[in-house]
Amino acid sequence: MWDRVAKCESGGNWKINTGNGYYGGLQFASGTWRSFGGGKFASTANRASKAEQIIIAEKVLKGQGAGAWGGCGRKAGLRR
């Protein structure tokens, strides 16, 4: 499931930083990354491992729902 979201969000590049303010395979905003505990892994999501990004993504999904990833979340079949 998360690989499908990442493919849509970042072309599947879990280390991406394009300078647009969103980081990693799942394109976390810095504030979202920090507020859901990502700072314990890395300062920004692109510096964290795929597994660490998924841990935080599960928390975001529980807290904000699939809408946090917009069309990519729906396209990938995220629910909650």
A tleap script that builds the chain and sets N, CA, C and O, in Angstrom:
source leaprc.protein.ff14SB
mol = sequence {
  NMET TRP ASP ARG VAL ALA LYS CYS GLU SER
  GLY GLY ASN TRP LYS ILE ASN THR GLY ASN
  GLY TYR TYR GLY GLY LEU GLN PHE ALA SER
  GLY THR TRP ARG SER PHE GLY GLY GLY LYS
  PHE ALA SER THR ALA ASN ARG ALA SER LYS
  ALA GLU GLN ILE ILE ILE ALA GLU LYS VAL
  LEU LYS GLY GLN GLY ALA GLY ALA TRP GLY
  GLY CYS GLY ARG LYS ALA GLY LEU ARG CARG
}
set mol.1.N position { 0.813 -1.192 0.000 }
set mol.1.CA position { 0.000 0.000 0.000 }
set mol.1.C position { 0.860 1.262 0.000 }
set mol.1.O position { 0.626 2.165 -0.803 }
set mol.2.N position { 1.843 1.337 0.881 }
set mol.2.CA position { 2.675 2.537 0.964 }
set mol.2.C position { 3.569 2.688 -0.254 }
set mol.2.O position { 3.901 3.809 -0.639 }
set mol.3.N position { 3.961 1.592 -0.861 }
set mol.3.CA position { 4.729 1.689 -2.105 }
set mol.3.C position { 3.887 2.342 -3.200 }
set mol.3.O position { 4.414 3.103 -4.011 }
set mol.4.N position { 2.589 2.053 -3.230 }
set mol.4.CA position { 1.702 2.675 -4.224 }
set mol.4.C position { 1.576 4.179 -3.975 }
set mol.4.O position { 1.579 4.971 -4.918 }
set mol.5.N position { 1.466 4.564 -2.719 }
set mol.5.CA position { 1.397 5.993 -2.397 }
set mol.5.C position { 2.704 6.670 -2.803 }
set mol.5.O position { 2.692 7.737 -3.417 }
set mol.6.N position { 3.827 6.049 -2.460 }
set mol.6.CA position { 5.126 6.633 -2.790 }
set mol.6.C position { 5.328 6.746 -4.297 }
set mol.6.O position { 5.891 7.732 -4.774 }
set mol.7.N position { 4.882 5.765 -5.036 }
set mol.7.CA position { 5.022 5.832 -6.497 }
set mol.7.C position { 4.281 7.050 -7.044 }
set mol.7.O position { 4.782 7.743 -7.930 }
set mol.8.N position { 3.105 7.303 -6.519 }
set mol.8.CA position { 2.305 8.452 -6.940 }
set mol.8.C position { 2.907 9.773 -6.448 }
set mol.8.O position { 2.989 10.739 -7.206 }
set mol.9.N position { 3.324 9.812 -5.187 }
set mol.9.CA position { 3.814 11.050 -4.572 }
set mol.9.C position { 5.209 11.456 -5.049 }
set mol.9.O position { 5.479 12.635 -5.279 }
set mol.10.N position { 6.080 10.474 -5.193 }
set mol.10.CA position { 7.503 10.793 -5.411 }
set mol.10.C position { 8.165 9.954 -6.487 }
set mol.10.O position { 9.389 9.969 -6.621 }
set mol.11.N position { 7.379 9.229 -7.248 }
set mol.11.CA position { 7.968 8.312 -8.222 }
set mol.11.C position { 8.635 7.128 -7.561 }
set mol.11.O position { 9.423 6.419 -8.187 }
set mol.12.N position { 8.315 6.911 -6.277 }
set mol.12.CA position { 8.884 5.788 -5.536 }
set mol.12.C position { 10.260 6.052 -4.961 }
set mol.12.O position { 10.944 5.122 -4.532 }
set mol.13.N position { 10.677 7.317 -4.946 }
set mol.13.CA position { 11.992 7.688 -4.421 }
set mol.13.C position { 11.852 8.069 -2.948 }
set mol.13.O position { 11.387 9.161 -2.621 }
set mol.14.N position { 12.251 7.170 -2.079 }
set mol.14.CA position { 12.096 7.374 -0.634 }
set mol.14.C position { 13.080 8.400 -0.071 }
set mol.14.O position { 12.922 8.823 1.074 }
set mol.15.N position { 14.078 8.808 -0.833 }
set mol.15.CA position { 15.089 9.766 -0.366 }
set mol.15.C position { 14.943 11.138 -1.013 }
set mol.15.O position { 15.830 11.981 -0.876 }
set mol.16.N position { 13.846 11.371 -1.712 }
set mol.16.CA position { 13.699 12.585 -2.518 }
set mol.16.C position { 13.550 13.853 -1.677 }
set mol.16.O position { 12.852 13.878 -0.663 }
set mol.17.N position { 14.230 14.904 -2.138 }
set mol.17.CA position { 14.080 16.262 -1.626 }
set mol.17.C position { 14.189 17.175 -2.841 }
set mol.17.O position { 15.291 17.496 -3.287 }
set mol.18.N position { 13.053 17.588 -3.368 }
set mol.18.CA position { 13.057 18.418 -4.574 }
set mol.18.C position { 13.098 19.907 -4.265 }
set mol.18.O position { 13.162 20.728 -5.179 }
set mol.19.N position { 13.062 20.261 -2.983 }
set mol.19.CA position { 13.062 21.665 -2.609 }
set mol.19.C position { 11.670 22.281 -2.562 }
set mol.19.O position { 11.537 23.498 -2.431 }
set mol.20.N position { 10.636 21.457 -2.667 }
set mol.20.CA position { 9.263 21.970 -2.668 }
set mol.20.C position { 8.634 22.021 -1.272 }
set mol.20.O position { 7.460 22.365 -1.129 }
set mol.21.N position { 9.415 21.679 -0.248 }
set mol.21.CA position { 8.893 21.703 1.118 }
set mol.21.C position { 8.308 20.387 1.594 }
set mol.21.O position { 7.822 20.288 2.720 }
set mol.22.N position { 8.353 19.384 0.743 }
set mol.22.CA position { 7.876 18.043 1.083 }
set mol.22.C position { 9.021 17.066 0.874 }
set mol.22.O position { 9.825 17.220 -0.045 }
set mol.23.N position { 9.085 16.055 1.740 }
set mol.23.CA position { 10.273 15.206 1.784 }
set mol.23.C position { 9.934 13.727 1.813 }
set mol.23.O position { 8.903 13.317 2.345 }
set mol.24.N position { 10.818 12.941 1.234 }
set mol.24.CA position { 10.719 11.494 1.312 }
set mol.24.C position { 9.710 10.906 0.342 }
set mol.24.O position { 9.045 11.618 -0.411 }
set mol.25.N position { 9.619 9.602 0.384 }
set mol.25.CA position { 8.764 8.878 -0.536 }
set mol.25.C position { 7.300 9.231 -0.418 }
set mol.25.O position { 6.560 9.171 -1.399 }
set mol.26.N position { 6.879 9.600 0.780 }
set mol.26.CA position { 5.470 9.898 1.018 }
set mol.26.C position { 5.204 11.391 1.108 }
set mol.26.O position { 4.099 11.817 1.441 }
set mol.27.N position { 6.238 12.188 0.806 }
set mol.27.CA position { 6.139 13.645 0.714 }
set mol.27.C position { 5.540 14.283 1.961 }
set mol.27.O position { 4.494 14.930 1.916 }
set mol.28.N position { 6.240 14.079 3.073 }
set mol.28.CA position { 5.843 14.697 4.335 }
set mol.28.C position { 6.265 16.158 4.376 }
set mol.28.O position { 7.394 16.488 4.012 }
set mol.29.N position { 5.375 17.031 4.814 }
set mol.29.CA position { 5.759 18.388 5.183 }
set mol.29.C position { 6.564 18.283 6.478 }
set mol.29.O position { 6.330 17.388 7.289 }
set mol.30.N position { 7.503 19.193 6.667 }
set mol.30.CA position { 8.350 19.133 7.868 }
set mol.30.C position { 7.530 19.154 9.151 }
set mol.30.O position { 7.810 18.400 10.083 }
set mol.31.N position { 6.519 20.015 9.199 }
set mol.31.CA position { 5.694 20.102 10.399 }
set mol.31.C position { 4.938 18.821 10.693 }
set mol.31.O position { 4.825 18.410 11.848 }
set mol.32.N position { 4.428 18.197 9.662 }
set mol.32.CA position { 3.723 16.925 9.842 }
set mol.32.C position { 4.686 15.858 10.322 }
set mol.32.O position { 4.378 15.104 11.245 }
set mol.33.N position { 5.847 15.794 9.699 }
set mol.33.CA position { 6.869 14.820 10.076 }
set mol.33.C position { 7.199 14.947 11.561 }
set mol.33.O position { 7.212 13.953 12.286 }
set mol.34.N position { 7.466 16.171 12.007 }
set mol.34.CA position { 7.832 16.395 13.406 }
set mol.34.C position { 6.665 16.138 14.351 }
set mol.34.O position { 6.843 15.515 15.397 }
set mol.35.N position { 5.470 16.612 13.993 }
set mol.35.CA position { 4.351 16.494 14.932 }
set mol.35.C position { 3.889 15.058 15.143 }
set mol.35.O position { 3.250 14.756 16.151 }
set mol.36.N position { 4.203 14.174 14.208 }
set mol.36.CA position { 3.843 12.765 14.375 }
set mol.36.C position { 5.032 11.913 14.827 }
set mol.36.O position { 4.972 10.684 14.779 }
set mol.37.N position { 6.111 12.569 15.266 }
set mol.37.CA position { 7.218 11.850 15.883 }
set mol.37.C position { 8.373 11.487 14.980 }
set mol.37.O position { 9.277 10.766 15.403 }
set mol.38.N position { 8.371 11.964 13.749 }
set mol.38.CA position { 9.453 11.620 12.826 }
set mol.38.C position { 10.815 12.134 13.242 }
set mol.38.O position { 11.840 11.576 12.850 }
set mol.39.N position { 10.833 13.206 14.041 }
set mol.39.CA position { 12.103 13.770 14.483 }
set mol.39.C position { 12.973 12.800 15.256 }
set mol.39.O position { 14.187 12.986 15.340 }
set mol.40.N position { 12.369 11.764 15.823 }
set mol.40.CA position { 13.190 10.776 16.538 }
set mol.40.C position { 14.007 9.931 15.561 }
set mol.40.O position { 14.984 9.291 15.953 }
set mol.41.N position { 13.602 9.930 14.284 }
set mol.41.CA position { 14.340 9.178 13.270 }
set mol.41.C position { 15.305 10.060 12.481 }
set mol.41.O position { 16.456 9.686 12.258 }
set mol.42.N position { 14.833 11.224 12.062 }
set mol.42.CA position { 15.646 12.117 11.227 }
set mol.42.C position { 14.985 13.489 11.197 }
set mol.42.O position { 13.799 13.619 11.501 }
set mol.43.N position { 15.756 14.510 10.832 }
set mol.43.CA position { 15.217 15.871 10.810 }
set mol.43.C position { 14.142 16.060 9.743 }
set mol.43.O position { 13.196 16.819 9.948 }
set mol.44.N position { 14.278 15.385 8.621 }
set mol.44.CA position { 13.264 15.391 7.565 }
set mol.44.C position { 13.091 13.964 7.061 }
set mol.44.O position { 13.980 13.128 7.217 }
set mol.45.N position { 11.942 13.696 6.456 }
set mol.45.CA position { 11.611 12.321 6.064 }
set mol.45.C position { 12.588 11.729 5.059 }
set mol.45.O position { 12.866 10.531 5.106 }
set mol.46.N position { 13.111 12.541 4.156 }
set mol.46.CA position { 14.032 12.006 3.148 }
set mol.46.C position { 15.313 11.454 3.766 }
set mol.46.O position { 16.027 10.685 3.123 }
set mol.47.N position { 15.604 11.830 4.981 }
set mol.47.CA position { 16.804 11.335 5.673 }
set mol.47.C position { 16.514 10.089 6.505 }
set mol.47.O position { 17.424 9.483 7.072 }
set mol.48.N position { 15.252 9.718 6.570 }
set mol.48.CA position { 14.840 8.520 7.313 }
set mol.48.C position { 14.744 7.333 6.360 }
set mol.48.O position { 14.653 7.503 5.145 }
set mol.49.N position { 14.765 6.149 6.921 }
set mol.49.CA position { 14.617 4.946 6.097 }
set mol.49.C position { 13.167 4.809 5.623 }
set mol.49.O position { 12.260 5.455 6.149 }
set mol.50.N position { 12.981 3.976 4.644 }
set mol.50.CA position { 11.629 3.664 4.166 }
set mol.50.C position { 10.776 3.147 5.324 }
set mol.50.O position { 9.637 3.582 5.495 }
set mol.51.N position { 11.310 2.237 6.108 }
set mol.51.CA position { 10.563 1.663 7.231 }
set mol.51.C position { 10.167 2.737 8.241 }
set mol.51.O position { 9.052 2.715 8.762 }
set mol.52.N position { 11.066 3.669 8.519 }
set mol.52.CA position { 10.763 4.751 9.461 }
set mol.52.C position { 9.684 5.678 8.899 }
set mol.52.O position { 8.808 6.134 9.633 }
set mol.53.N position { 9.750 5.949 7.607 }
set mol.53.CA position { 8.721 6.779 6.976 }
set mol.53.C position { 7.351 6.105 7.070 }
set mol.53.O position { 6.340 6.771 7.293 }
set mol.54.N position { 7.326 4.805 6.902 }
set mol.54.CA position { 6.059 4.075 6.981 }
set mol.54.C position { 5.504 4.087 8.404 }
set mol.54.O position { 4.290 4.180 8.589 }
set mol.55.N position { 6.363 3.995 9.398 }
set mol.55.CA position { 5.910 4.081 10.793 }
set mol.55.C position { 5.180 5.402 11.020 }
set mol.55.O position { 4.102 5.428 11.614 }
set mol.56.N position { 5.765 6.489 10.547 }
set mol.56.CA position { 5.137 7.799 10.717 }
set mol.56.C position { 3.888 7.914 9.853 }
set mol.56.O position { 2.896 8.509 10.274 }
set mol.57.N position { 3.925 7.357 8.662 }
set mol.57.CA position { 2.751 7.390 7.783 }
set mol.57.C position { 1.550 6.718 8.433 }
set mol.57.O position { 0.423 7.196 8.304 }
set mol.58.N position { 1.785 5.624 9.123 }
set mol.58.CA position { 0.681 4.936 9.809 }
set mol.58.C position { 0.066 5.843 10.875 }
set mol.58.O position { -1.151 5.845 11.061 }
set mol.59.N position { 0.894 6.606 11.567 }
set mol.59.CA position { 0.390 7.539 12.576 }
set mol.59.C position { -0.399 8.670 11.922 }
set mol.59.O position { -1.454 9.065 12.417 }
set mol.60.N position { 0.118 9.190 10.804 }
set mol.60.CA position { -0.586 10.252 10.083 }
set mol.60.C position { -1.925 9.732 9.563 }
set mol.60.O position { -2.942 10.418 9.665 }
set mol.61.N position { -1.924 8.537 9.012 }
set mol.61.CA position { -3.160 7.945 8.504 }
set mol.61.C position { -4.202 7.827 9.611 }
set mol.61.O position { -5.376 8.133 9.403 }
set mol.62.N position { -3.770 7.386 10.778 }
set mol.62.CA position { -4.688 7.254 11.915 }
set mol.62.C position { -5.190 8.622 12.377 }
set mol.62.O position { -6.359 8.772 12.736 }
set mol.63.N position { -4.306 9.613 12.367 }
set mol.63.CA position { -4.660 10.935 12.880 }
set mol.63.C position { -5.372 11.845 11.896 }
set mol.63.O position { -6.249 12.617 12.283 }
set mol.64.N position { -5.002 11.759 10.626 }
set mol.64.CA position { -5.536 12.690 9.630 }
set mol.64.C position { -6.359 12.013 8.540 }
set mol.64.O position { -7.095 12.673 7.806 }
set mol.65.N position { -6.232 10.715 8.442 }
set mol.65.CA position { -6.953 9.991 7.407 }
set mol.65.C position { -6.233 9.998 6.069 }
set mol.65.O position { -5.182 10.619 5.910 }
set mol.66.N position { -6.818 9.301 5.123 }
set mol.66.CA position { -6.220 9.144 3.793 }
set mol.66.C position { -6.086 10.466 3.058 }
set mol.66.O position { -5.252 10.598 2.162 }
set mol.67.N position { -6.902 11.448 3.430 }
set mol.67.CA position { -6.846 12.751 2.787 }
set mol.67.C position { -5.506 13.448 2.930 }
set mol.67.O position { -5.215 14.380 2.181 }
set mol.68.N position { -4.690 13.017 3.873 }
set mol.68.CA position { -3.362 13.607 4.032 }
set mol.68.C position { -2.526 13.445 2.769 }
set mol.68.O position { -1.585 14.206 2.543 }
set mol.69.N position { -2.863 12.463 1.952 }
set mol.69.CA position { -2.145 12.223 0.694 }
set mol.69.C position { -3.003 12.539 -0.521 }
set mol.69.O position { -2.656 12.154 -1.638 }
set mol.70.N position { -4.106 13.226 -0.322 }
set mol.70.CA position { -4.943 13.683 -1.421 }
set mol.70.C position { -5.298 12.588 -2.410 }
set mol.70.O position { -5.663 11.477 -2.024 }
set mol.71.N position { -5.188 12.913 -3.678 }
set mol.71.CA position { -5.522 11.969 -4.733 }
set mol.71.C position { -4.661 10.729 -4.715 }
set mol.71.O position { -5.122 9.645 -5.070 }
set mol.72.N position { -3.405 10.876 -4.301 }
set mol.72.CA position { -2.520 9.703 -4.245 }
set mol.72.C position { -2.999 8.700 -3.210 }
set mol.72.O position { -2.924 7.492 -3.434 }
set mol.73.N position { -3.490 9.189 -2.082 }
set mol.73.CA position { -4.015 8.289 -1.061 }
set mol.73.C position { -5.218 7.512 -1.555 }
set mol.73.O position { -5.325 6.303 -1.347 }
set mol.74.N position { -6.117 8.218 -2.208 }
set mol.74.CA position { -7.307 7.548 -2.750 }
set mol.74.C position { -6.922 6.565 -3.851 }
set mol.74.O position { -7.418 5.439 -3.891 }
set mol.75.N position { -6.040 6.996 -4.738 }
set mol.75.CA position { -5.605 6.143 -5.851 }
set mol.75.C position { -4.950 4.864 -5.341 }
set mol.75.O position { -5.115 3.798 -5.932 }
set mol.76.N position { -4.204 4.976 -4.239 }
set mol.76.CA position { -3.504 3.820 -3.669 }
set mol.76.C position { -4.421 2.941 -2.821 }
set mol.76.O position { -4.026 1.853 -2.403 }
set mol.77.N position { -5.636 3.405 -2.568 }
set mol.77.CA position { -6.581 2.608 -1.799 }
set mol.77.C position { -6.486 2.775 -0.296 }
set mol.77.O position { -6.949 1.911 0.448 }
set mol.78.N position { -5.889 3.882 0.174 }
set mol.78.CA position { -5.824 4.115 1.617 }
set mol.78.C position { -7.223 4.287 2.174 }
set mol.78.O position { -8.096 4.876 1.538 }
set mol.79.N position { -7.417 3.772 3.350 }
set mol.79.CA position { -8.696 3.906 4.049 }
set mol.79.C position { -8.423 4.350 5.481 }
set mol.79.O position { -7.381 4.019 6.048 }
set mol.80.N position { -9.344 5.088 6.058 }
set mol.80.CA position { -9.359 5.562 7.447 }
set mol.80.C position { -9.604 7.039 7.465 }
set mol.80.O position { -9.655 7.643 8.537 }
savepdb mol mol.pdb
quit
